[in-house]
């Protein structure tokens, strides 16, 4: 979607009685780190960098001095630094790797990128926090350049997580490449990863094959309190933007103990959540905040993933595509969506206007103590605070752009964090003055004409205006309504004496996980479907006359089992699929005559043998 050239910036909406009031800290694109109040008054700006900057109690700030030369490295922070409120360096670390870049002085670098966490601090502010200011260890996400022929013959940019103590000693580390086989890539994904591991220009060409953009401790949580060892407080939650994977690493063993993705089709629970693409900011909501224990992330959309080529991906790289973003809150135990934000929740018609809530890169999300959620829709420098019921109670747009008058300009915000006023005792509490959103239909700049024609002419015979007429593409609501109407049709009855009806749970236990000495045939259909009406009696005849007792036979109503239908990639009915030992061995879709059905069943028995 296009964007107007002229629009207000800074704080444009503010409802003090509904917002969680405090200071917001952001990294501007070219002008350092900015802290401002709810009205957008800029309290302090540091000529300092941070990916991201994080505030500690007492006005202490963490970030870095700058980035490695871009021709030699990609998003490598040279160090990680803690400063006081006035910019005095209190702590820094850079002794991760000694770098010898051609044409530059040799130096140590932290190679930090995207994330880090100080001991005692949650992933962001929580009332239970006790961040270490003058001691403690720090978790750092970093890069290391490697060669690993088991992944690709190309030079690779590996993602490393390491812990460093206050004295600068590295006391623990973990790398993605060492656990490559735990991520669940299928053969198609491994094939394209080998040929094109997301090659980038720096350092003579390097494959940023995972592009991890977050790493944080789970922290104390109810799941571990209930005995689930996957959620030990010192376990680390991470994601891979380039492969669409969310995962948790066991700090003690190094193994991946919880994972979602990269495949979102075969697991019904993953399919119900829907394809996650290019996500940012995955974390567990800290204890003491509403939703504690749930996972929260900004599901960017855009393009990411490795796998089978499709019309949007000729070689299978970046083969998942979606032109809008979502915010997802997921229960990590049940794997169900608890809450989400979509373009529809933000007032857009889906899918035709979905890009009105869309940031294909950067971005983040934070749960606030009053239950609101702050969303950094970072690509356009827009930060929102919304209630659980999707009311926007605060909105700010960054007025800081790249210093580029002759080319593309950008005001992106990588991450944004909200902190209580008490974190900065050096400043008086700001005034909180409501800001009402302007009526865009009547808002005009000086010398611009007002809304309303000088003369309105009525033309005889003109019909009323119908809003839907303008929509060339079906909306999701329209598609759902049509499906609902279809469900009211009943054309025939499936013979339950021949076809045992099976739902999602039954399919999982009987077909995917069950043990049977016979092939298991499932007809995915609906009693409203004219094609199912034709195929059903032919299957029934075959099982009674030509294949008695050869198959265990089931029927799944696709209207009653949408998650199962989606996970099995059922896009039309009927689909008849045969399984053996939990694996699909044959399927056909649509109508076959009796001989065709018998040939299909013969082939299934042959495949089984």
C-alpha positions as CSV (number, residue, x, y, z in Angstrom):
1,X,0.0,0.0,0.0
2,X,1.1,3.5,-0.6
3,X,1.9,6.0,2.2
4,X,1.0,9.7,2.1
5,X,3.9,12.1,1.8
6,X,2.6,14.4,4.5
7,X,1.4,13.2,7.9
8,X,1.9,14.1,11.6
9,X,4.7,12.5,13.5
10,X,5.6,12.1,17.2
11,X,2.7,11.2,19.5
12,X,-0.6,11.3,17.6
13,X,-2.9,9.5,20.0
14,X,-2.6,9.4,23.8
15,X,-5.2,8.3,26.4
16,X,-3.5,8.6,29.8
17,X,-6.2,6.9,31.7
18,X,-6.0,3.8,29.6
19,X,-2.2,3.6,28.7
20,X,0.6,2.3,30.9
21,X,2.5,5.5,31.3
22,X,6.3,5.7,31.3
23,X,9.3,6.5,29.2
24,X,9.8,4.8,25.8
25,X,13.4,4.1,24.6
26,X,14.1,3.5,20.9
27,X,17.2,3.3,18.6
28,X,16.7,5.9,15.9
29,X,18.0,5.0,12.4
30,X,20.9,7.5,12.3
31,X,20.6,9.8,15.4
32,X,21.4,7.6,18.4
33,X,19.2,6.4,21.2
34,X,16.1,8.4,22.1
35,X,14.1,8.5,25.4
36,X,10.8,10.3,25.3
37,X,7.7,10.6,27.4
38,X,4.1,9.7,26.6
39,X,3.4,13.1,24.9
40,X,6.5,12.6,22.7
41,X,8.6,15.1,24.6
42,X,12.2,14.1,24.0
43,X,13.8,13.8,27.4
44,X,17.3,12.6,26.4
45,X,19.2,11.5,23.3
46,X,22.5,9.7,23.5
47,X,24.9,9.7,20.6
48,X,25.3,6.0,21.2
49,X,24.1,2.9,19.4
50,X,22.2,-0.2,20.4
51,X,20.8,-3.3,18.8
52,X,18.7,-2.8,20.9
53,X,19.3,-0.3,23.6
54,X,18.1,-1.3,27.1
55,X,17.5,0.8,30.1
56,X,18.4,-0.3,33.6
57,X,17.2,1.1,36.9
58,X,18.9,4.4,37.9
59,X,19.1,5.6,34.3
60,X,21.9,3.2,33.3
61,X,21.8,2.3,29.6
62,X,23.1,-0.6,27.6
63,X,24.1,-0.6,23.9
64,X,27.2,-0.5,21.8
65,X,29.8,1.9,20.4
66,X,29.1,1.0,16.8
67,X,29.1,-1.6,14.1
68,X,31.8,-3.4,12.2
69,X,32.7,-2.0,8.8
70,X,29.8,-3.2,6.5
71,X,32.0,-4.5,3.8
72,X,33.5,-6.9,6.3
73,X,30.6,-7.9,8.5
74,X,26.9,-7.9,8.8
75,X,25.3,-6.3,11.9
76,X,28.3,-7.1,14.0
77,X,28.4,-4.9,17.1
78,X,32.0,-4.1,18.0
79,X,31.2,-4.3,21.7
80,X,28.5,-4.3,24.4
81,X,28.6,-1.3,26.7
82,X,26.9,-0.1,29.8
83,X,26.9,3.7,30.5
84,X,25.5,5.8,33.2
85,X,22.8,8.5,32.6
86,X,25.4,11.0,31.5
87,X,27.2,8.7,29.1
88,X,30.1,7.6,31.3
89,X,31.2,4.0,30.4
90,X,30.7,1.7,33.4
91,X,31.3,-1.7,31.8
92,X,32.1,-3.1,28.3
93,X,32.9,-6.3,26.6
94,X,34.6,-7.0,23.3
95,X,36.9,-10.0,23.8
96,X,34.8,-12.6,21.9
97,X,36.9,-12.7,18.7
98,X,40.0,-10.9,17.4
99,X,39.2,-9.5,14.0
100,X,41.6,-8.8,11.2
101,X,39.7,-6.8,8.5
102,X,41.7,-5.8,5.5
103,X,42.6,-2.1,5.6
104,X,41.6,-1.7,9.2
105,X,43.3,-2.0,12.6
106,X,43.2,-5.4,14.2
107,X,40.8,-5.4,17.2
108,X,38.7,-7.5,19.5
109,X,35.0,-7.5,18.8
110,X,31.9,-8.9,20.6
111,X,30.2,-9.4,17.3
112,X,26.9,-8.9,19.2
113,X,23.8,-8.6,17.1
114,X,20.0,-8.2,17.8
115,X,19.9,-9.2,21.4
116,X,21.4,-9.6,24.9
117,X,20.2,-9.8,28.5
118,X,21.7,-8.8,31.8
119,X,21.4,-11.1,34.8
120,X,18.4,-10.3,36.9
121,X,16.5,-8.5,34.2
122,X,13.6,-10.0,32.3
123,X,13.4,-9.6,28.5
124,X,11.8,-6.2,29.3
125,X,10.4,-4.4,32.3
126,X,8.6,-6.6,34.8
127,X,7.7,-5.6,38.4
128,X,9.6,-8.7,39.6
129,X,12.9,-7.5,38.0
130,X,16.2,-7.0,39.9
131,X,18.7,-6.2,37.1
132,X,22.3,-6.4,38.1
133,X,24.0,-3.0,37.7
134,X,27.5,-3.5,38.9
135,X,27.9,-7.2,38.8
136,X,26.5,-10.3,37.2
137,X,26.7,-12.2,33.9
138,X,25.3,-11.1,30.5
139,X,23.8,-13.3,27.8
140,X,25.0,-12.1,24.3
141,X,23.7,-13.2,20.8
142,X,26.6,-13.0,18.4
143,X,28.0,-14.1,15.0
144,X,30.9,-16.4,14.1
145,X,32.0,-17.0,10.5
146,X,32.4,-20.7,9.8
147,X,32.7,-23.4,7.1
148,X,30.5,-26.4,7.6
149,X,30.2,-28.7,4.5
150,X,27.4,-30.6,6.2
151,X,25.2,-27.5,5.7
152,X,26.7,-25.8,2.6
153,X,30.0,-25.4,0.8
154,X,29.5,-21.6,1.1
155,X,31.0,-19.5,3.9
156,X,28.4,-19.3,6.7
157,X,27.4,-16.7,9.3
158,X,26.7,-18.8,12.4
159,X,24.6,-17.6,15.3
160,X,26.3,-18.0,18.7
161,X,24.9,-17.4,22.2
162,X,27.4,-16.9,24.9
163,X,27.5,-15.8,28.5
164,X,30.1,-13.5,29.9
165,X,30.7,-12.6,33.5
166,X,31.4,-9.1,34.9
167,X,35.1,-9.6,34.5
168,X,34.8,-10.4,30.8
169,X,35.3,-14.2,30.9
170,X,33.2,-16.3,28.5
171,X,31.6,-19.0,30.8
172,X,29.2,-20.7,28.4
173,X,28.4,-20.8,24.7
174,X,26.1,-22.5,22.2
175,X,25.9,-22.4,18.3
176,X,23.2,-23.0,15.8
177,X,25.4,-25.0,13.4
178,X,26.2,-27.6,16.1
179,X,22.5,-28.4,16.4
180,X,21.6,-28.1,12.7
181,X,20.0,-31.5,12.6
182,X,17.6,-30.7,15.5
183,X,15.8,-27.9,13.6
184,X,13.7,-30.2,11.5
185,X,14.6,-29.2,8.0
186,X,13.2,-31.6,5.3
187,X,15.2,-32.6,2.3
188,X,13.9,-29.8,0.1
189,X,14.9,-27.3,2.7
190,X,18.4,-28.8,3.1
191,X,18.8,-28.8,-0.6
192,X,18.2,-25.1,-1.1
193,X,20.1,-24.3,2.1
194,X,23.1,-26.1,0.6
195,X,22.9,-24.1,-2.6
196,X,21.8,-20.7,-1.3
197,X,22.0,-20.3,2.5
198,X,20.7,-16.7,2.3
199,X,23.9,-15.4,0.8
200,X,24.7,-11.8,1.6
201,X,27.4,-9.5,0.2
202,X,29.7,-8.6,3.2
203,X,33.0,-10.5,3.7
204,X,33.1,-11.6,0.1
205,X,29.8,-13.4,0.3
206,X,28.5,-15.2,3.4
207,X,25.3,-17.2,4.1
208,X,23.2,-15.8,6.9
209,X,21.4,-19.1,7.0
210,X,19.5,-18.8,10.2
211,X,19.4,-15.0,11.0
212,X,18.5,-15.3,14.7
213,X,17.1,-12.1,16.0
214,X,16.3,-12.8,19.7
215,X,17.7,-14.7,22.6
216,X,16.6,-14.5,26.2
217,X,16.2,-16.6,29.3
218,X,12.8,-18.0,30.0
219,X,13.0,-16.8,33.6
220,X,10.8,-18.1,36.4
221,X,7.6,-19.5,35.0
222,X,4.5,-21.5,35.9
223,X,5.3,-24.3,33.5
224,X,8.5,-25.2,35.3
225,X,6.8,-24.7,38.6
226,X,4.4,-27.4,37.5
227,X,7.3,-29.8,36.6
228,X,7.8,-29.3,32.9
229,X,11.6,-29.5,32.5
230,X,11.5,-27.9,29.0
231,X,10.9,-24.6,30.6
232,X,13.7,-24.4,33.1
233,X,14.3,-20.7,33.9
234,X,17.8,-20.7,32.5
235,X,16.7,-22.2,29.2
236,X,17.0,-19.9,26.3
237,X,14.3,-19.0,23.9
238,X,15.3,-18.0,20.3
239,X,14.0,-17.8,16.8
240,X,15.3,-18.0,13.3
241,X,13.9,-15.2,11.1
242,X,15.2,-16.8,7.9
243,X,13.8,-20.3,8.5
244,X,10.6,-19.4,10.4
245,X,11.5,-21.5,13.5
246,X,10.8,-20.8,17.1
247,X,12.7,-22.8,19.6
248,X,14.0,-23.3,23.2
249,X,17.5,-24.5,24.0
250,X,18.2,-26.4,27.2
251,X,21.0,-24.5,28.9
252,X,22.4,-27.7,30.5
253,X,22.4,-30.1,27.6
254,X,22.4,-27.7,24.6
255,X,19.6,-29.7,23.0
256,X,16.5,-28.1,21.5
257,X,13.7,-29.1,23.8
258,X,10.7,-27.1,22.3
259,X,10.2,-26.1,18.7
260,X,7.6,-24.6,16.4
261,X,8.3,-24.7,12.6
262,X,9.7,-24.7,10.1
263,X,6.8,-26.9,8.8
264,X,3.3,-25.5,9.6
265,X,1.3,-28.0,7.5
266,X,1.6,-31.5,8.9
267,X,1.2,-30.8,12.6
268,X,-2.5,-29.9,13.2
269,X,-1.6,-27.6,16.1
270,X,1.0,-25.7,14.0
271,X,-1.5,-25.5,11.2
272,X,-4.1,-23.9,13.5
273,X,-1.6,-21.2,14.5
274,X,-0.8,-20.7,10.8
275,X,2.4,-20.1,8.9
276,X,4.8,-17.9,10.8
277,X,7.1,-15.9,8.5
278,X,10.2,-13.8,9.3
279,X,9.2,-13.3,12.9
280,X,10.9,-11.0,15.5
281,X,11.1,-10.6,19.2
282,X,10.0,-14.1,20.4
283,X,10.0,-14.3,24.2
284,X,8.1,-15.8,27.2
285,X,6.0,-13.2,28.9
286,X,7.8,-12.6,32.3
287,X,6.3,-13.7,35.6
288,X,4.3,-10.9,37.2
289,X,2.8,-9.6,33.9
290,X,-0.6,-10.5,32.4
291,X,-0.3,-13.6,30.2
292,X,2.8,-14.7,32.1
293,X,4.2,-18.0,30.6
294,X,2.7,-17.5,27.2
295,X,5.0,-16.8,24.2
296,X,4.7,-13.5,22.5
297,X,6.1,-12.5,19.1
298,X,5.7,-10.2,16.1
299,X,5.0,-12.4,13.1
300,X,6.2,-10.1,10.4
301,X,5.1,-11.8,7.2
302,X,7.0,-10.8,4.2
303,X,9.3,-13.5,2.8
304,X,11.4,-16.2,4.5
305,X,11.9,-20.0,4.6
306,X,13.5,-22.8,2.7
307,X,11.7,-25.6,0.9
308,X,9.9,-26.5,-2.3
309,X,9.8,-23.9,-5.1
310,X,6.6,-22.1,-5.8
311,X,5.4,-19.2,-8.0
312,X,6.9,-16.7,-5.5
313,X,10.2,-18.6,-5.1
314,X,11.9,-20.1,-8.1
315,X,14.6,-21.9,-6.2
316,X,12.8,-22.6,-2.9
317,X,14.5,-19.9,-0.9
318,X,12.2,-17.4,0.9
319,X,9.3,-19.6,-0.2
320,X,6.8,-18.5,2.4
321,X,5.1,-15.2,1.5
322,X,2.5,-13.0,3.2
323,X,1.9,-9.3,2.8
324,X,0.8,-8.5,6.3
325,X,1.9,-8.9,9.9
326,X,0.4,-10.5,13.0
327,X,1.1,-10.4,16.8
328,X,0.8,-13.9,18.3
329,X,0.4,-15.0,21.9
330,X,0.8,-18.8,22.2
331,X,0.4,-21.2,25.0
332,X,3.6,-23.2,24.7
333,X,2.1,-26.3,26.4
334,X,-1.2,-26.6,24.5
335,X,0.2,-25.0,21.4
336,X,-2.9,-22.9,21.0
337,X,-3.3,-19.3,20.2
338,X,-4.3,-17.3,23.3
339,X,-4.6,-13.8,21.6
340,X,-3.5,-12.3,18.4
341,X,-3.5,-9.0,16.4
342,X,-4.2,-9.1,12.7
343,X,-4.9,-6.3,10.2
344,X,-8.6,-7.0,10.7
345,X,-8.3,-6.2,14.4
346,X,-6.7,-2.9,13.4
347,X,-9.7,-2.0,11.1
348,X,-8.5,-3.3,7.7
349,X,-10.4,-5.4,5.3
350,X,-8.5,-8.7,4.8
351,X,-6.8,-9.5,2.5
352,X,-7.3,-6.5,0.3
353,X,-6.1,-4.0,2.8
354,X,-4.0,-6.2,5.0
355,X,-0.8,-4.3,4.3
356,X,-2.1,-1.5,6.5
357,X,-0.7,-3.6,9.4
358,X,2.6,-4.7,8.0
359,X,6.3,-4.6,8.8
360,X,8.3,-7.1,6.8
361,X,11.4,-6.6,8.9
362,X,12.6,-5.4,12.4
363,X,9.7,-4.9,14.9
364,X,8.9,-6.2,18.4
365,X,6.1,-6.5,21.0
366,X,6.0,-5.9,24.7
367,X,3.3,-6.9,27.3
368,X,2.8,-4.1,29.7
369,X,1.9,-4.4,33.5
370,X,-1.7,-3.2,32.9
371,X,-2.4,-5.9,30.3
372,X,-1.9,-3.6,27.3
373,X,0.5,-4.6,24.5
374,X,3.0,-2.2,22.9
375,X,3.7,-3.0,19.3
376,X,6.7,-1.8,17.3
377,X,5.5,-1.9,13.7
378,X,9.1,-1.0,13.0
379,X,9.5,-0.7,9.2
380,X,7.6,2.6,9.2
381,X,8.8,3.8,12.6
382,X,5.3,3.3,14.2
383,X,4.7,2.3,17.8
384,X,1.3,1.5,19.2
385,X,-0.1,0.6,22.6
386,X,-3.3,-1.3,22.4
387,X,-5.7,-2.9,24.9
388,X,-6.7,-6.5,24.8
389,X,-9.8,-5.4,22.9
390,X,-7.7,-3.6,20.3
391,X,-8.3,0.0,21.3
392,X,-5.4,2.1,20.4
393,X,-4.5,4.2,23.5
394,X,-1.2,5.6,22.3
395,X,0.6,6.0,19.0
396,X,3.9,7.5,18.1
397,X,5.7,7.8,14.7
398,X,9.4,8.4,14.5
399,X,10.4,11.7,13.0
400,X,14.0,10.5,12.7
401,X,15.0,9.4,9.2
402,X,18.2,8.3,7.5
403,X,20.4,11.2,6.5
404,X,19.8,10.6,2.8
405,X,18.3,13.5,0.9
406,X,19.1,12.1,-2.6
407,X,17.7,8.5,-2.2
408,X,15.3,6.4,-0.3
409,X,14.7,7.6,3.3
410,X,13.8,5.3,6.2
411,X,12.6,5.9,9.8
412,X,12.6,2.3,11.0
413,X,12.7,1.4,14.7
414,X,14.3,-1.9,15.4
415,X,12.8,-2.3,18.9
416,X,11.0,-0.1,21.4
417,X,10.8,-0.6,25.2
418,X,8.6,1.1,27.8
419,X,10.0,1.7,31.3
420,X,8.4,3.1,34.5
421,X,9.3,6.7,35.4
422,X,11.1,5.3,38.4
423,X,13.8,3.9,36.2
424,X,15.1,7.5,35.6
425,X,15.1,9.2,39.0
426,X,17.2,12.0,37.5
427,X,14.1,13.4,35.8
428,X,10.8,14.8,37.3
429,X,7.7,12.9,36.4
430,X,6.3,14.3,33.1
431,X,2.9,15.9,32.7
432,X,0.5,13.5,31.0
433,X,-1.7,15.4,28.7
434,X,-4.3,13.6,26.5
435,X,-3.9,13.8,22.7
436,X,-7.1,13.3,20.7
437,X,-6.7,11.8,17.3
438,X,-7.4,14.3,14.6
439,X,-10.3,13.7,12.2
440,X,-8.3,12.9,9.0
441,X,-11.4,13.7,6.9
442,X,-11.4,17.3,7.9
443,X,-7.8,17.9,8.9
444,X,-6.2,20.4,6.4
445,X,-2.9,22.2,6.1
446,X,-3.0,26.0,5.7
447,X,-4.3,27.1,2.3
448,X,-5.8,23.7,1.5
449,X,-9.4,23.5,0.6
450,X,-12.0,22.1,3.0
451,X,-14.1,19.0,2.6
452,X,-17.5,19.6,1.0
453,X,-18.3,20.5,-2.6
454,X,-19.5,23.9,-3.5
455,X,-22.4,22.4,-5.4
456,X,-23.9,18.9,-5.3
457,X,-25.9,17.7,-8.3
458,X,-28.4,14.9,-8.0
459,X,-28.7,12.8,-11.2
460,X,-32.1,11.1,-11.8
461,X,-31.9,7.3,-11.8
462,X,-28.6,7.0,-9.8
463,X,-28.7,3.9,-7.6
464,X,-27.5,3.8,-4.0
465,X,-23.8,3.2,-3.4
466,X,-22.8,-0.3,-2.3
467,X,-19.4,-0.5,-0.6
468,X,-18.7,-4.1,-1.6
469,X,-19.0,-3.3,-5.3
470,X,-15.5,-1.7,-5.2
471,X,-13.8,-4.8,-3.9
472,X,-12.3,-6.8,-6.8
473,X,-10.9,-9.5,-4.5
474,X,-12.9,-11.6,-2.1
475,X,-12.5,-10.7,1.6
476,X,-11.9,-13.3,4.2
477,X,-15.3,-12.6,5.7
478,X,-16.9,-13.1,2.4
479,X,-15.1,-16.4,1.8
480,X,-16.1,-17.6,5.3
481,X,-19.7,-16.6,4.8
482,X,-19.8,-18.6,1.6
483,X,-18.4,-21.6,3.3
484,X,-20.9,-21.3,6.1
485,X,-23.7,-21.3,3.5
486,X,-22.3,-24.5,1.9
487,X,-22.4,-26.2,5.3
488,X,-26.1,-25.9,5.5
489,X,-26.5,-28.2,2.4
490,X,-27.1,-31.9,3.0
491,X,-27.0,-34.2,0.0
492,X,-26.4,-37.8,1.3
493,X,-25.5,-39.8,4.4
494,X,-22.2,-41.5,4.9
495,X,-22.7,-45.1,6.0
496,X,-21.2,-45.1,9.5
497,X,-21.3,-49.0,9.5
498,X,-18.7,-49.0,6.8
499,X,-16.9,-45.6,7.5
500,X,-16.0,-45.0,11.2
501,X,-16.2,-41.2,11.7
502,X,-13.0,-39.8,13.1
503,X,-12.1,-36.3,14.4
504,X,-8.8,-34.6,15.0
505,X,-8.0,-36.4,18.2
506,X,-9.0,-39.8,16.8
507,X,-7.0,-39.2,13.7
508,X,-3.9,-38.4,15.8
509,X,-4.3,-41.5,18.0
510,X,-5.7,-44.0,15.6
511,X,-4.0,-43.1,12.3
512,X,-0.9,-41.1,13.0
513,X,0.2,-42.8,16.2
514,X,-1.8,-46.0,16.0
515,X,-0.5,-49.4,15.1
516,X,-2.6,-51.4,12.6
517,X,-1.8,-54.5,10.6
518,X,-4.1,-53.1,7.9
519,X,-3.8,-50.0,5.8
520,X,-6.0,-47.2,7.1
521,X,-8.1,-45.3,4.6
522,X,-9.6,-41.9,5.4
523,X,-12.1,-40.2,3.2
524,X,-12.0,-36.4,3.9
525,X,-15.3,-35.1,2.7
526,X,-18.7,-33.6,3.6
527,X,-22.3,-34.7,3.2
528,X,-22.9,-31.4,1.4
529,X,-20.4,-32.2,-1.4
530,X,-21.8,-33.6,-4.7
531,X,-18.5,-35.2,-5.6
532,X,-18.4,-37.0,-2.2
533,X,-22.0,-38.2,-3.0
534,X,-20.7,-39.9,-6.1
535,X,-17.5,-41.4,-4.7
536,X,-19.0,-42.7,-1.4
537,X,-21.2,-45.5,-2.8
538,X,-18.4,-46.7,-5.1
539,X,-16.0,-46.9,-2.1
540,X,-18.6,-48.7,-0.1
541,X,-19.2,-51.2,-2.9
542,X,-15.4,-51.9,-3.2
543,X,-15.0,-52.5,0.5
544,X,-18.0,-54.9,0.6
545,X,-17.3,-56.8,-2.7
546,X,-13.7,-56.6,-3.9
547,X,-11.7,-55.6,-0.8
548,X,-13.6,-57.0,2.2
549,X,-11.5,-56.7,5.4
550,X,-8.5,-55.4,3.6
551,X,-8.6,-51.8,5.0
552,X,-9.5,-50.0,8.2
553,X,-11.9,-47.4,6.9
554,X,-12.6,-43.9,8.3
555,X,-14.5,-40.7,7.4
556,X,-13.5,-37.2,8.5
557,X,-16.0,-34.3,8.1
558,X,-13.9,-31.4,6.9
559,X,-16.4,-28.8,8.1
560,X,-16.1,-30.1,11.7
561,X,-12.3,-30.5,11.6
562,X,-10.8,-27.4,10.0
563,X,-7.4,-27.7,11.7
564,X,-7.0,-31.3,10.5
565,X,-8.2,-30.4,7.1
566,X,-5.6,-27.6,6.8
567,X,-2.8,-29.7,8.2
568,X,-3.5,-32.4,5.7
569,X,-3.6,-29.9,2.9
570,X,-7.1,-30.7,1.9
571,X,-8.1,-27.9,-0.5
572,X,-11.1,-29.7,-2.1
573,X,-13.3,-32.7,-1.5
574,X,-13.3,-35.6,-1.5
575,X,-9.7,-36.6,-0.7
576,X,-9.1,-40.3,-0.1
577,X,-5.8,-41.0,1.6
578,X,-4.3,-44.3,2.7
579,X,-1.9,-44.5,5.7
580,X,0.4,-47.2,7.0
581,X,2.2,-47.0,10.4
582,X,1.4,-43.3,10.6
583,X,2.6,-42.3,7.2
584,X,0.5,-41.5,4.1
585,X,1.3,-43.8,1.2
586,X,-1.4,-43.0,-1.4
587,X,-4.1,-40.4,-2.0
588,X,-6.5,-39.3,-4.7
589,X,-8.7,-36.2,-5.0
590,X,-12.0,-35.7,-6.7
591,X,-14.0,-38.4,-8.5
592,X,-12.9,-41.8,-9.9
593,X,-15.1,-44.4,-11.5
594,X,-15.4,-47.9,-10.0
595,X,-12.4,-49.3,-11.9
596,X,-10.3,-46.3,-11.0
597,X,-11.1,-46.8,-7.3
598,X,-10.2,-50.5,-7.4
599,X,-6.9,-49.7,-9.2
600,X,-6.2,-47.1,-6.4
601,X,-6.9,-49.6,-3.7
602,X,-4.7,-52.3,-5.4
603,X,-1.9,-49.8,-5.6
604,X,-2.3,-48.9,-1.9
605,X,-2.0,-52.6,-1.0
606,X,1.0,-53.0,-3.2
607,X,2.6,-49.9,-1.6
608,X,1.9,-51.4,1.8
609,X,3.5,-54.7,0.9
